[in-house]
Amino acid sequence: MEDLALANAKTQLVEFIEQLSPQDRVAIYGLRDSLQVVCAFTSDRVQLLAILKKYDPPSKTKREIVEPGAVHTPMGPEVDDLMNSEAMRLAGLANQERAQRTMGALRSIAAHVGNIPGRKNLVWLTANLPFSGAAQARVLS
């Protein structure tokens, strides 16, 4: 599901890039295990589109870990409760690590573009964020 959401978001981003004005500058960053500058700021739409068409990151989120479903075993509710509790504990740890990595990437992007004059727009392609939009806005402002 996440890969489909990312593919749809990428399609929307390509459409956005195609409609940019010649003076608009865009940079593309990627986050996998670490943050990468996929393309530095440029107004060259042909270059941006070529990079985007080749860029195909799969989702790194393991949905069954970060959003575990309830376990129902033939061993009964006590075992189910223990297994569900452990799954939720592991999900909390995984989501905390995702949030820290993502916030670190956002801070790095903010530092990278902080000395560039003028307003900047950030488009973040993701299947979901491990924190609120308000937290993201605080980092980027």
PEJO-V149788 format. One record per residue. N is the residue number from 1. RES is the residue in three letters. SS is DSSP state (@ for helix, = for strand, . for the rest). BURIAL is I if it has 9 or more other C-alpha atoms within 8 Angstrom, else O. D_CENTER is the distance of its C-alpha to the mean C-alpha in Angstrom with 2 decimals. Layout:
<<N,RES,SS,BURIAL,D_CENTER> <N,RES,SS,BURIAL,D_CENTER>>
//
This chain:
<<1,MET,.,O,14.27> <2,GLU,@,I,10.52> <3,ASP,@,I,11.69> <4,LEU,@,O,13.75> <5,ALA,@,I,11.18> <6,LEU,@,I,9.17> <7,ALA,@,O,12.73> <8,ASN,@,O,13.69> <9,ALA,@,I,10.97> <10,LYS,@,I,12.02> <11,THR,@,O,15.57> <12,GLN,@,O,15.17> <13,LEU,@,O,13.85> <14,VAL,@,I,16.89> <15,GLU,@,O,19.13> <16,PHE,@,O,17.99> <17,ILE,@,I,18.73> <18,GLU,@,O,22.02> <19,GLN,.,O,23.10> <20,LEU,.,O,22.60> <21,SER,.,O,25.81> <22,PRO,.,O,27.22> <23,GLN,.,O,26.81> <24,ASP,.,O,23.08> <25,ARG,.,O,21.08> <26,VAL,=,I,17.47> <27,ALA,=,I,15.44> <28,ILE,=,I,12.52> <29,TYR,=,I,10.24> <30,GLY,=,O,8.36> <31,LEU,=,I,6.81> <32,ARG,.,O,8.61> <33,ASP,.,O,11.29> <34,SER,.,O,11.53> <35,LEU,=,I,10.57> <36,GLN,=,O,12.48> <37,VAL,=,I,14.11> <38,VAL,=,I,14.25> <39,CYS,=,I,16.68> <40,ALA,=,O,18.40> <41,PHE,=,O,19.46> <42,THR,=,I,21.75> <43,SER,.,I,23.39> <44,ASP,.,O,24.19> <45,ARG,@,I,22.71> <46,VAL,@,O,24.18> <47,GLN,@,O,22.37> <48,LEU,@,I,18.96> <49,LEU,@,I,19.57> <50,ALA,@,O,20.85> <51,ILE,@,I,17.82> <52,LEU,@,I,15.46> <53,LYS,@,O,17.91> <54,LYS,@,O,17.88> <55,TYR,.,O,14.16> <56,ASP,.,O,13.20> <57,PRO,.,O,10.41> <58,PRO,.,O,10.78> <59,SER,.,I,8.53> <60,LYS,.,O,9.07> <61,THR,.,O,9.49> <62,LYS,.,O,13.22> <63,ARG,@,O,13.88> <64,GLU,@,O,17.49> <65,ILE,@,I,16.76> <66,VAL,@,I,14.37> <67,GLU,.,O,16.40> <68,PRO,.,I,19.79> <69,GLY,.,O,22.54> <70,ALA,.,O,26.00> <71,VAL,.,O,28.35> <72,HIS,.,O,31.88> <73,THR,.,O,34.28> <74,PRO,.,O,38.03> <75,MET,.,O,38.56> <76,GLY,.,O,38.30> <77,PRO,@,O,36.40> <78,GLU,@,O,36.78> <79,VAL,@,I,35.00> <80,ASP,@,I,32.37> <81,ASP,@,O,31.79> <82,LEU,@,O,31.50> <83,MET,@,I,29.03> <84,ASN,@,I,26.91> <85,SER,@,O,27.08> <86,GLU,@,O,25.95> <87,ALA,@,I,23.04> <88,MET,@,I,21.92> <89,ARG,@,O,22.46> <90,LEU,@,I,20.35> <91,ALA,@,I,17.53> <92,GLY,@,I,17.80> <93,LEU,@,O,17.68> <94,ALA,@,I,14.65> <95,ASN,@,I,12.69> <96,GLN,@,I,14.20> <97,GLU,@,O,13.17> <98,ARG,@,I,9.44> <99,ALA,@,I,9.90> <100,GLN,@,O,12.01> <101,ARG,@,I,9.93> <102,THR,@,I,6.97> <103,MET,@,I,10.02> <104,GLY,@,O,11.80> <105,ALA,@,I,9.49> <106,LEU,@,I,9.81> <107,ARG,@,I,13.47> <108,SER,@,O,13.93> <109,ILE,@,O,12.83> <110,ALA,@,I,15.14> <111,ALA,@,O,17.84> <112,HIS,@,O,17.58> <113,VAL,@,O,18.16> <114,GLY,.,O,20.33> <115,ASN,.,O,23.57> <116,ILE,.,O,23.05> <117,PRO,.,O,25.21> <118,GLY,.,O,24.28> <119,ARG,.,O,21.50> <120,LYS,.,O,18.06> <121,ASN,.,O,15.47> <122,LEU,.,O,11.73> <123,VAL,.,O,9.72> <124,TRP,.,O,5.94> <125,LEU,.,O,5.41> <126,THR,.,I,3.74> <127,ALA,.,I,6.71> <128,ASN,.,O,6.67> <129,LEU,.,O,6.26> <130,PRO,.,I,8.79> <131,PHE,.,O,10.84> <132,SER,.,O,12.58> <133,GLY,@,O,12.21> <134,ALA,@,O,15.40> <135,ALA,@,O,14.14> <136,GLN,@,I,11.48> <137,ALA,@,O,14.48> <138,ARG,@,O,16.73> <139,VAL,@,I,14.86> <140,LEU,@,O,14.64> <141,SER,.,O,18.18>>
//
